[in-house]
Amino acid sequence: MWILIAVVLMAFGAPIACCLGASALYYYAFVGNINMSAFPTTLYSSINSFTFLAIPFFILAGNLMNASGVTDKLINLSKAMVGGLQGGLGHVSVIANMFFATISGSAVASCAAIGSIMIPSLEEDGYDKAQATGICVASSCIGPMIPPSIPMIVYSITAGTSIAAMFLAGAVPGVILGLMLMLYCTYLAKKNNIVATRKFSFRVLWRTFLDSLVALVMPVIILGGIYGGMYTPTEAATIAVFYAIVVGLFVTKKLKLKHMPKILFDSAVASSVLMLVVGMATALSRILTILQIPQAIANELTAMTSNKIIILLLLNLLLLFVGCLMDLGAAVVMFVPCLLPLAEQLGLNLVHFGAMVTINLIIGFFTPPVGVCLYVGTSVGNVTIEELCKVIMPFVVIGIALALIVTFVPAVTLWLPTMMGY
C-alpha cells in the first residue's frame, strides 16, 4: 500500500519529493509502528552534512558565471576550435557543453544556458529545429559527468566514497560521450548536406582562448585545489562562488548587483528542491533497509544466474528503467544502498560502480516520461515533446553504448583515479 501511494501520486504528476515523502510518511505512521519523530529527524540528518554544502555553492557558481556572460565566451572558443568541421555548430554545441560542465556540473543549467544560444544558430546552419534541440539536450548531459558533478557528490555521500575520486571517474566517460556525439553530428551534417562555412584560424583560436581565460581558470581553481590537497570540494565550491562574483563584477562587468537577488533566489530554489528530494528519498531508503530489500535484490539476481556479465546487464537495465521514471538524486539515494551489497558481492570497485550507476541514470535526463532536459529543451527550442522524442532515440542509443563501455571496461573510469592515487 505504501509503495502504491508513491506510484499513484507520480501518475498524477505530483513532484517526486511529495511522492516519496507521502509514501514514507504513510509507512512510518500506519505500517511500521515507528515513532513519528523519526521522520523529521531522518530528513534533517540526511542533508546535515558539510559535504552537501558543495551542491548549493556549485549551483550558485554556475548561475553567477552564466549571468557574467561566460557562456558566450565558451561558445566563441568552441566555434574557433571546431567550427570549421562539417556540421560545425553541432560540434560547437557539444564542446561548449563540455566547457560549461566544468563550471556548473548540472545538465539542466547547461541545457538552458547553451541551448538558448545554440538552437537558433543550429537552425540557421541547416539543422532541423527538433534535431538542433536534440543535439543540445543530449550534449547537456555531459554536464553531470565531467567534474564538478553534482550527481557524483550525491553518490559519494550515499556510498561513502571519495568525491575527488568520483570526479575523476566521470571525466573520461564525459569526454568519450562528447566524441560519440560529435561523430553523430558529422553523420547528421552529411545527411542534411550541411557544409562547413568557417575556416580554422590559429589567430582566432588564440584570441578567443585569451578572451575565455577567465572562464577556463575556474575549473583549474576548483580541481587543482581539490587534487592538490589545498581544500575540500565544499571549500572549492565557495571559492568558485567568490571567483564568479569577481569575474562578473570586475572583469566582464555584465553582473550587476541588481541581478543578485534573482540569482540567489533561483540557486536557492534549485538547491532546496534537490535537498528535499534527497531527504525524502533517504526516509524511503531507510524503510527499504528495514525490510531488507537490498539483500532480497542481491539474492534474487544471483539466484537467477551466477554469470557476472548477465547480472551486470540486468543491473544496467534496472538503472535505465529507474532513470526513466525518477529524479536522479532520488534514484541514487534510494537505490545505491540497495545495490551496494550486490556490487560488493560481485567484487566491483565502488568508484567504478558509482560511475556505472550515475551514467545509466543520467540517460534518464533525456528519456521520457520524466526526462527533465527534454522539457527544458521543448521550452528553449520551441518544439513539442513528440517532435523531440522522435529525434532523441539515436542519442539514447549512444548513451546506452557509453553505459555498456563503462560497465564492462572498468579502466575507462578507474584509470584517472588510480593515476592520481585514489
C-alpha positions, 0 to 999 in steps of 0.5 A: 500500500505504501509503495502504491501511494508513491506510484499513484501520486507520480501518475498524477504528476505530483513532484517526486519529493511529495511522492516519496515523502507521502509514501514514507510518511504513510509507512512510518505512521500506519505500517511500521509502528515507528515513532513519528519523530523519526521522520523529521529527524531522518530528513534533517540528518540526511542533508546535515552534512558539510559535504552537501554544502558543495551542491548549493555553492556549485549551483550558485557558481554556475548561475553567477558565471552564466549571468557574467556572460561566460557562456558566450565566451565558451561558445566563441572558443568552441566555434574557433576550435571546431567550427570549421568541421562539417556540421560545425555548430553541432560540434560547437554545441557539444564542446561548449557543453563540455566547457560549461560542465566544468563550471556548473556540473548540472545538465539542466543549467547547461541545457538552458544556458547553451541551448538558448544560444545554440538552437537558433544558430543550429537552425540557421546552419541547416539543422532541423529545429527538433534535431538542433534541440536534440543535439543540445539536450543530449550534449547537456548531459555531459554536464553531470559527468565531467567534474564538478558533478553534482550527481557524483557528490550525491553518490559519494555521500550515499556510498561513502566514497571519495568525491575527488575520486568520483570526479575523476571517474566521470571525466573520461566517460564525459569526454568519450560521450562528447566524441560519440556525439560529435561523430553523430553530428558529422553523420547528421551534417552529411545527411542534411548536406550541411557544409562547413562555412568557417575556416580554422584560424590559429589567430582566432583560436588564440584570441578567443582562448585569451578572451575565455581565460577567465572562464577556463581558470575556474575549473583549474581553481576548483580541481587543482585545489581539490587534487592538490590537497589545498581544500575540500570540494565544499571549500572549492565550491565557495571559492568558485562562488567568490571567483564568479562574483569577481569575474562578473563584477570586475572583469566582464562587468555584465553582473550587476548587483541588481541581478543578485537577488534573482540569482540567489533566489533561483540557486536557492530554489534549485538547491532546496528542491534537490535537498528535499528530494534527497531527504525524502528519498533517504526516509524511503531508503531507510524503510527499504533497509528495514525490510531488507530489500537490498539483500532480497535484490542481491539474492534474487539476481544471483539466484537467477544466474551466477554469470557476472556479465548477465547480472551486470546487464540486468543491473544496467537495465534496472538503472535505465528503467529507474532513470526513466521514471525518477529524479536522479538524486532520488534514484541514487539515494534510494537505490545505491544502498540497495545495490551496494551489497550486490556490487560488493558481492560481485567484487566491483570497485565502488568508484567504478560502480558509482560511475556505472550507476550515475551514467545509466541514470543520467540517460534518464535526463533525456528519456521520457516520461520524466526526462527533465532536459527534454522539457527544458529543451521543448521550452528553449527550442520551441518544439513539442515533446513528440517532435523531440522524442522522435529525434532523441532515440539515436542519442539514447542509443549512444548513451546506452553504448557509453553505459555498456563501455563503462560497465564492462571496461572498468579502466575507462573510469578507474584509470584517472583515479588510480593515476592520481592515487585514489 
